[in-house]
Amino acid sequence: MTAPNTESTAATAATAATASAPAVDVFDGHNDLAWYLREERDYSVEGLNDPAVSPFTTMDQLAAGHVAAQYWSVYVHSSITGADAIKATWEQIDAVQRFVTAYPERLAFARTAADVRAARTAGKVASLMGVEGGQQIDESLAVLRSFARAGARYMTLTWSTTHSWADSATDEPVHGGLSDFGREVVAEMNRIGMILDLSHVAPTVMHQSLDQSTLPVLFTHSCAYGLNPHPRNIPDDVLDRVPDNGGVAMMTFVPSFVSNARREWVDAGEQGTAPEVTVAQVADHCDYVRERIGIDYIGLGGDICGVDELPTGLGDAGQYPNLFAELASRGWSQTDLRKIGFANAMRVLDGHEDAYTAFLGAADAAPSAATGTAASAGGGGAAGNAGSAANGMAASAGAES
């Protein structure tokens, strides 16, 4: 994985814009730092404030980007299956636990919405997790529940390949969407307050999940198919259903999802120079989705650390202000920016709070929620809040792995 080139004219302009960009908190839907650590650092969490070690996500970059809450992906490649996939997922969860613990002054564990608010009050990045690929549960609802107890608040129903119970957007369909067990998974996720992530899945799975789900969904890292017909993007007829569900479509920064020219260059075999992708093109997707379904249903999920290159002006976790500056220049109000940055994603998490805390049970949830309340009231409880979540995550991991 290599750091993106930031020397273009557009990059210079974007950097200059950062100084005057509106300060907007971000609740990002998808960051692959844990997988980056697996692939590039042998899971070492040392030096994560050094861009030479972690070029896309450092502690200072998170602060510069006003990242207030982050879903850290606990992704496992779909070639890893069965018990090995479960083991690898626990290793990913452990990596998140360890890097959050290693930077307690900057990061705080979060499982609940109360935890997120407590961390935000303390000026720390609320750190949640999301499982990226339904094959990681190995057809076991018990495994699904164990991941949820550990703090995995969403699961992406597939990654890039179709598996035993759901069709992927980028593979051949097998089930006509969801299998019978896939529908059981959706029902169980609703019951336990685990958010459905419909990025990566086939449109049939998107529609069937929206038909069935009683709680808001996320698309944690996708763009608009109506602007760029990449199979990973969200079709218009699916977008049109998001307001009735109350969910959020989180715009991503993956160049081939953002740009038609980049997608066509990839499809043609990546011959010659790659077309540049810019922050303005990401803003185009935000504009498109806003115009189609409204400001209340848009968020951001950069997929930072998940790709080798990011758009000019959005090259690391510190550059979200460039996007807000671009949107502000197009007439977006501060209220609009706060919705796309944080509030909409928070609303979805809030929508799962009752189900999730009931699932955790009074003995498990009470310390986390109580500490969150204390932190919000007194400002001094964030460390305790982080510890509560960490203890719960570690206990769950130890019991299940």
Secondary structure, 3 states (H helix, E strand, C coil): CCCCCCCCHHHHHHHHHHCCCCCCCEEEEEECHHHHHHHHHCCCCCCCCCCCCCCCCCHHHHHHCCEEEEEEECCCCCCCCHHHHHHHHHHHHHHHHHHHHHCCCCEEECCCHHHHHHHHHCCCEEEEEEEECHHHHCCCHHHHHHHHHCCEEEEECCCCCCCCCECECCCCCCCCCECHHHHHHHHHHHHHCCEEECCCECHHHHHHHHHHCCCCCEEEEECECCCCCCCCCECHHHHCCHHHHCCEEEECCCHHHHCHHHHHHHHCCCCCCCCCCEHHHHHHHHHHHHHHHCHHHEEECCCECCCCCCCECCCCCCCHHHHHHHHHHCCCCHHHHHHHHHHHHHHHHHHCHHHHHHHHCHHHHHHHHHHHHHHHHHCCCHHHHHHHHHHHHHHHHHHHC
